[in-house]
């Protein structure tokens, strides 16, 4: 690691004094990065019971974080010296950070193995929950569509049944209407026949009564005529008697006398 630092300093063109200052300020950090790269790789957490390893990862991460912060502080202090020093410092700091940050991130993963694992499990559960929810919603949607389709089919069949029943009722009603019309026509014909029969009977009865009345009239007329004839005869006989009483001839003396006087 220190060889990289020497190369950066040599390429920067800094004077010897400045180069020595950079070496003194950053050399130890290269050694620390080199040391913790090996230490970090030795820490591999695969089980939640590896508490010491996770604790060691935490210690290393915090230690390296402090070093990273110190490097940043040193970078800012040294960069203020000159632009050339700043470029060299930036290059050195960036290299150091590129070396330390991956180790720091790795150690953080080892340190927070449980949290990361739990977060991953929680995320998997969330994803699985969403998948199950989507599957449930899809199943419910399909079920609703099937139910709607079944309901539409039921309504269609019910409508067909109602239509068929209506057609059958209309057919039966037509038969019933035809039957009722035939019955009505038969009843009307019977009523007309009865009416004609009654009228014929009434006519005959009227004719019979008229004949009787005519016979009675004729008989009464004959009796009236006979009665009048008898009255006339009686009147004539009375007149004759009156006449006879007016002048009676004595059979003996043949003298005529008026009996009314």
Buried (B, 14 or more C-beta within 10 A) or exposed (E): BEEBBBEBBEEBEBEEEBBEBBBEBBBEBBEBBBEBBEBBEEBEBEEEEBEEBBEBBBEBBBBBBEBBEBBEEBBEEBBEBEEEBBBBBEBBBEBBBEBBEEBBEBBBBBBBBBEBBEEEEEEEEEEEEEEEEEEEEEEEEEEEEEEEEEEEEEEEEEEEEEEEEEEEEEEEEEEEEEEEEEEEEEEEEEEEEEEEEEEEEEEEEEEEEEEEEEEEEEEEEEEEEEEEEEEEEEEEEEEEEEEEEEEEEEEEEEEEEEEEE
